[in-house]
Amino acid sequence: MKSKVEVKNDEIVILVNTLFYPKDNVINTADKFNDFFWIQIEDGENNFLSLTLKPKSNEIRLDTAGYEFMNHLLSDVKDDMGD
């Protein structure tokens, strides 16, 4: 199964495959989004993390914010690969 982003009940739920996105990178990316969201990270099954992002403001577009998170995560992983 691949990573997945969906909006549920006014929050974003993201499943992240840790075989592709290491947990340290997920946590680093979550820290960057902490000003805009309350973030809960839980260990899931089969090498997945489940993230729930609840917006701190009603002005945040949930339909795009989850994908923006994934773009930042990919960039963070790519930067680490260059080291």
Contact map, one row per residue, 1 for C-alpha under 8 A:
11100000000000000000000000000000000000000000000000000000000000000000000000000000000
11110000000000011000000000000000000000000000000000000000000000000000000000000000000
11111000000001111000000000000000000000000000000000000000000000000000000000000000000
01111100000001110000000000000000000000000000000000000000000000000000000000000000000
00111110000111100000000000000000000000000000000000000000000000000110000000000000000
00011111000111000000000000000000000000000000000000000000000000000100000000000000000
00001111111110000000000000000000000000000000000000000000000001100000000000000000000
00000111111110000000000000000000000000000000000000000000000000000000000000000000000
00000011111000000000000000000000000000000000000000000000000000000000000000000000000
00000011111100000000000000000000000000000000000000000110000001000000000000000000000
00000011111110000000000000000000000000000000000000011110000001000000000000000000000
00001111011111000000000000000000000000000000000000111100000001000100000000000000000
00001111001111100000000000000000000000000000000001111000000000000100000000000000000
00111100000111110000000000000000000000000000000001110000000000000100000000000000000
00111000000011111000000000000000000000000000000111100000000000000000000000000000000
01110000000001111100100000000000000000000000000111100000000000000000000000000000000
01100000000000111111100000000000000000000000001110000000000000000000000000000000000
00000000000000011111111000000000000000000000001110000000000000000000000000000000000
00000000000000001111110000000000000000000000001000000000000000000000000000000000000
00000000000000001111110000000000000000000000000000000000000000000000000000000000000
00000000000000011111111011000000000000000000000000000000000000000000000011001000000
00000000000000000111111111000000000000000000000000000000000000000000000000001000000
00000000000000000100111111100000000000000000000010000000000000000000000000000000000
00000000000000000000011111110000000000000000000000000000000000000000000000000000000
00000000000000000000111111111000000000000000000000000000000000000000000010011000000
00000000000000000000111111111100000000000000000000000000000000000000000010000000000
00000000000000000000001111111110000000000000000000000000000000000000000000000000000
00000000000000000000000111111111000000000000000000000000000000000000000000010000000
00000000000000000000000011111111100000000000000000000000000000000000100110010000000
00000000000000000000000001111111110000100000000000000000000000000000100000000000000
00000000000000000000000000111111110000000000000000000000000000000000000000000000000
00000000000000000000000000011111111000000000000000000000000000000000000000000000000
00000000000000000000000000001111111110000000000000000000000000000000100000000000000
00000000000000000000000000000111111111100000000000000000000000000000000000000000000
00000000000000000000000000000001111110000000000000000001000000000000000000000000000
00000000000000000000000000000000111111000000000000000011100000000000000000000000000
00000000000000000000000000000000111111100000000000001111000000000000000000000000000
00000000000000000000000000000000010111110000000000001111000000000000000000000000000
00000000000000000000000000000100010011111000000000111100000000000000000000000000000
00000000000000000000000000000000000001111100000000111000000000000000000000000000000
00000000000000000000000000000000000000111110000011110000000000000000000000000000000
00000000000000000000000000000000000000011111000011100000000000000000000000000000000
00000000000000000000000000000000000000001111100111000000000000000000000000000000000
00000000000000000000000000000000000000000111111111000000000000000000000000000000000
00000000000000000000000000000000000000000011111110000000000000000000000000000000000
00000000000000000000000000000000000000000001111100000000000000000000000000000000000
00000000000000001110000000000000000000000001111110000000000000000000000000000000000
00000000000000111100000000000000000000000011111111000000000000000000000000000000000
00000000000000111100001000000000000000001111101111100000000000000000000000000000000
00000000000011110000000000000000000000001111000111110000000000000000000000000000000
00000000000111110000000000000000000000111100000011111000000000000000000000000000000
00000000001111000000000000000000000000111000000001111100000000000000000000000000000
00000000001110000000000000000000000011110000000000111110000000000000000000000000000
00000000011100000000000000000000000011100000000000011111000000000000000000000000000
00000000011000000000000000000000000111000000000000001111110100000000000000000000000
00000000000000000000000000000000001111000000000000000111110000000000000000000000000
00000000000000000000000000000000000100000000000000000011111100000000000000000000000
00000000000000000000000000000000000000000000000000000011111100000000000000000000000
00000000000000000000000000000000000000000000000000000000111110000000000000000000000
00000000000000000000000000000000000000000000000000000010111111001000000000000000000
00000000000000000000000000000000000000000000000000000000001111111000000000000000000
00000010011100000000000000000000000000000000000000000000000111111100000000000000000
00000010000000000000000000000000000000000000000000000000000011111100000000000000000
00000000000000000000000000000000000000000000000000000000000011111111000000000000000
00000000000000000000000000000000000000000000000000000000000111111111100000000000000
00001100000111000000000000000000000000000000000000000000000001111111110000000000000
00001000000000000000000000000000000000000000000000000000000000011111111000000000000
00000000000000000000000000000000000000000000000000000000000000011111111100000000000
00000000000000000000000000001100100000000000000000000000000000001111111110000000000
00000000000000000000000000000000000000000000000000000000000000000111111111000000000
00000000000000000000000000000000000000000000000000000000000000000011111111100000000
00000000000000000000000000001000000000000000000000000000000000000001111111110000000
00000000000000000000100011001000000000000000000000000000000000000000111111111000000
00000000000000000000100000000000000000000000000000000000000000000000011111111100000
00000000000000000000000000000000000000000000000000000000000000000000001111111110000
00000000000000000000000010011000000000000000000000000000000000000000000111111111000
00000000000000000000110010000000000000000000000000000000000000000000000011111111100
00000000000000000000000000000000000000000000000000000000000000000000000001111111110
00000000000000000000000000000000000000000000000000000000000000000000000000111111111
00000000000000000000000000000000000000000000000000000000000000000000000000011111111
00000000000000000000000000000000000000000000000000000000000000000000000000001111111
00000000000000000000000000000000000000000000000000000000000000000000000000000111111
00000000000000000000000000000000000000000000000000000000000000000000000000000011111
